[in-house]
Amino acid sequence: MHRFALDIDPVAYIRNMMDGKNPDPVHALVLAELGGTESIVCYLRDDLKTVNERDVTLFRQIIKSYLNVRSNLTEDTIRTLLRIKPDMVTFVAPGDVTTVEALPLDLDMYSNQIQNFIAELRSNNILSSVLVEPEISNIKQAGKLEFDYIEISARSLASAEDMGSELEILERITGLTLAANKIGMGVNISGPIGYDNIRDIANIEYIEDIIVGTPIIHKALAIGFEQAVRDIISLI
């Protein structure tokens, strides 16, 4: 069963670039849930370019669906999230100052830190996930580290030169979701997913959350947040 998950970071980023108050991502969350969003995703970056602790705290208090917070492997941020208690924490690579996009994590480089944090999350009834490149080695390593979920990056779809290349990428992702399922991990997916290709993603078995952000914001500017969410969910 696929769920539509809204990446709310673009709203927070626009707010931070404007007057620091509007648009309020908390307001956007409420409208998105009215539109049918079943999961909210945000990235509590160390540099706070997107959401901040106030945002995530309010999300936790008012959300009616599911809260998945991306995080770097930073002690202070993890401690904050252990206190807020989102439903899931997804580990991502250290933030790139040139972008607010969440980047896939190199599991081999951070395996020792990851194991300790996963244990702490589990003891606090918080699910663990990690954003990875679509490679079988990453699936196997995530399984060894005992992640509850993986989040597959579909960034390679953006560089597909033709339909054949896109189909090849989708087939590889399909195989990886099957492998993750056999290991016992849930699978989420993010990347350049929008109104034009979400049906292709939704055809892949074992994917749970399909995470979309910027395309929703673009359409919402024209027709409103609630309706933009309804329109993309109708395509799943």
N, C-alpha and C positions, 0 to 999 in steps of 0.2 A: 504494500500500500504506500503510494508516494504521498509526501506532504510538501506543500509549498512553504518555503522558508524565506522570509524577507531579510536581506542584509540592509540594516538601517543606517549603516555608516555614512553613505552619501549625504543623508539629511544632516547628520551631525557635522560633517565636514563643511557643508555649505553654511551652516550656522556659525561655525568657528571662523570662517573666512569673511562673514558679514559683521553683524554687531555682537556676536557672541550669545545672543538670546533667541533669535528666530532664523529659520524655522525650528521648532522644538521637536526633537526626535521622540519625546514622550507622546506628544500629540499625534505624530505620524504613526506610532505604534498602535494607539487606540483606533485610528482610522483603518489601519491595515488589518487589525483583527476583526473589525466590523465587515471588512471586505472578504474575510475568509482565511487570512493568513493563519497557519497552524504552528509556526515556529518563527522566533525572532533571533537573528544573528547579529552580533556586534563585535567590534575589535577594541578591547581596552589596551591601546598602545601605551608604551612607556612615555612617549612624547605627547600623548593626549591630543593628537591631531583629529581624532574622530570623537567617540564617546568618552565621557569621563566617569569618575566614580559616582557622582551625583546621578548621572543618567542611568547607570546600571543598577544602582540602588532603587531608583524609582521604577525601572522596568520590573525588577523582582517583586515590588510591592503591588503593581497594578496588572501585570501580565495575566492573561487568562489561558494562554496557549503554552508555549515552551520557550525557554531561554537558553541559548547557546552562545557563550562568550569566548571569543578567540583571545589568546594571550601569548605573550612571549614567555620564555623560561626565566622569569625574573622573580626573585623571592618576594619582593614587596607586592607585586601584582597578584601573585598566587595567594598571598596572605589576605589580600583584599577580597579576592573571589571566594576564599574559604569562609570568610565572614558573611558575604552577600548570599552565597549558596545558589548559584544558577543551576539549572538542570544538567548542563554539560559545559565542560571547558575544553576548547580545542586549541592545542598548541600549534603555533606557527613560527616561522623564522623571524629573527630580529628585524624590526621595521626598517625599510629603506626610506631614507629622508626624501627621496624624489617622488614617492608615491604613497598613498594610503592603502593600497591593495595589500591584502594578507598574502604572504609568500610561503611556499612549501618548505617544510623543515627537513634538514639533513639528520635522519635518525641516528646514523652511526656517530656523528659528532657529539650528540647530546644524550646518548643513551643512559649514562649514569644519573644525570640530573632528572631525566624523564621518569625513571623507575621510582625514585623517591617521591616525586610529585604525584604520580598515578596512585601510589599507596595512600597518600594523604587525601586525595580527592575521594577515593573509594571509601575511606573510613568516615568521610563526611557525606556519604550517599550522593556524590556528584559523579556523573559519568565522564569518562575521559575520551578524547578524540585527538587526531593529529591530521594536519593538512599535508598531503604528500603528492609528489609527482606520480603519474600513472605508470609505475614500474612494479613488476612482480616482487623484486627484492624488497621494496618498501612495504608491501603487503605482508610478506613473511616476517620482516623485522618488527612491524607493528604488532603482529601476533605474538612474537616472542616477548615483547615488552608488556603484553597483556592489556593493550588498549581495548576499551569497549567498542569504539567506533574508529573508522578512518574517514577522512574527508578527501576525496579524490579531486585534484586540480584538473580542470578541463581547459586550461589556458591554451593548450596546443590546438584546440579547435579554431582559435583566432588566426592561426597561421596556416590553416589548411588551404592549399592552393586551388583545389577543385573538389567536386563531390566525392570522387574516389578516395582522396586523402581524408576527407571528413568521415566517410564510412569506415575507413581503416582505423581511425582514432576511436570511433564509437565501438567498433568490434573489440579493440584492445581493452577499452574501459569495461565492456560487458564481461570479458574474461576475468578481469581483475575483481569485479564485484562478486562473481561466482566464487573465486578463490577466497576472498575475504569472508564470505558467508560460510564456506566450509570450515574455515578456521574458527568461526564463531563470533566474528565482528560485524556490527552494523555498518552500513555505508551511506555517507552523504556525499554530495557533489557540488562543486562551485566552479565559477569561471565565466567565460563569455557566453552565458546562457540568457536567452531572452525570448521574445514573442516568436521569433523566426525558427528557433530550433528546440524549444522546450519539449515539443512532442517527441522528438528523436530521443531525448534524454529519458523521458517518461516511459519509453518502450523498453528500457533496460531493467531487467528484473533485479530485485534485491536492493535497489537504491531506495532509501527512505526519504531524506530531505533533499529537495532540489533548491539550492540557494541562489537567489537572484537579487540584485541590488540596483545598479545604475539604470537599466532599461525601465524599471518601474518609476524611478524619479523622472526620467525624461517624459514618459507618457502622463504621469500625474500632473506635470506642469500644464498639460493641455486639458485633461478631463477630470482631474482630482484623484487623490490617493486611493480612496475606497474603490472607485470604479476601475482604476488601473490594476489593482490587485485582483478584482473579480474577473477582469478580462484575461489575465494570464492563467488563473486557475482553471478557467473554462477550457484551456488548451491541453490540460494534463489528462 
